Amino acid sequence: MRRTSSVVCLVLFLVACGGGPLTLEEYGARAQDLVTAVTVRIDDLDADLESYAQTADGTAGYWDNRLDARVEFLEGLEALDPPEEAAELHEVVVVLFSRLNDSEAALAEHVATMAPGIGAAAWWDTPEGRAAAAVDEEVSTICHVAQGQFDQTERRDAFGDMPWIPTEMKAAVRVAFGCPS
């Protein structure tokens, strides 16, 4: 089963190079680059999901690769120094993705006990799968919140030609997180 809403929300973060917080514009741009890479990785796994589910080794490989993508993201997220205006949301997302990683790891452990050949739909139709899906829904919600915060910056564009307004108050950040409807 495709779980793209949580992957799409991964767009929010990327490990920053250098010291100090990123600007909101840098934060948004790097995040948008990250979601493209992670989405491709998970989508490739999900495209072959039924073939993975046919054997125990295939299932283990699918979950190892999926969880590796989650862990890499969370490590990068935790290393990020967000701009002040994104710090509170950033912290919420760190906690949320930690919970998502934990819930998907629990699902992977449960799936490992299931017979080979059980389809992915059956994986998600377990208590562990439903718990992971519930966290995924929270990720979708926070994705819309983050998109809304970045969208609000577009109104600042009107101040772009006014030299007396500080640069940080004029920055308009355009990102498309691709949050699910």
C-alpha positions, 0 to 999 in steps of 0.5 A: 500500500502506498503511504505517500502522504508521510513521504510528501511531508518529508519535504519539510526538512534537509540537513543544513550545511554550515552553521547557524539557522537557515533562512526560511527561503533556504529551508523551503528550497532544501526541503522541496529538493529532499521530498523529491529524492525521498518520494522517488525512493519510497515510490520505487519500493512501493511500485514493486511492493507485491513482488516484495511480499511474495517472499520472506527475504523480499518483505524484509528487504522492502521494510529495511529499505523503507525504514532506512529512508525514514531513519536517514530523514529523521537524523537529518531533521534532528541535525537541522537548525531551522529559522526562528519562524519555523522552529516550533513547527520543526520541533513538532515535526521531529516528534511526529516523524519519530513516532512515525518511524517507531510505528512503522518499525513495529509494523515491520516487526509484525509483518516479519511474523506473517507468512510470505505471500501475504499482500501489503493490504493485509500488513496495513490491516493489522493493529500495527498497520492501523497505528502507523496509518493514524500517525501518517494521517497526522503527518498529512495534517502537519503538511497542510499546516506547513504549506499554509505557513509558507503560502502566507509568505507569498503575501510579502512579495508586495513589499519587495521593492521597498528598501526600508523594510528589512529583508527577512520581512520581505522574503516570499517563499514558494514551495509546493509540498504536495500535501494529500487532499 
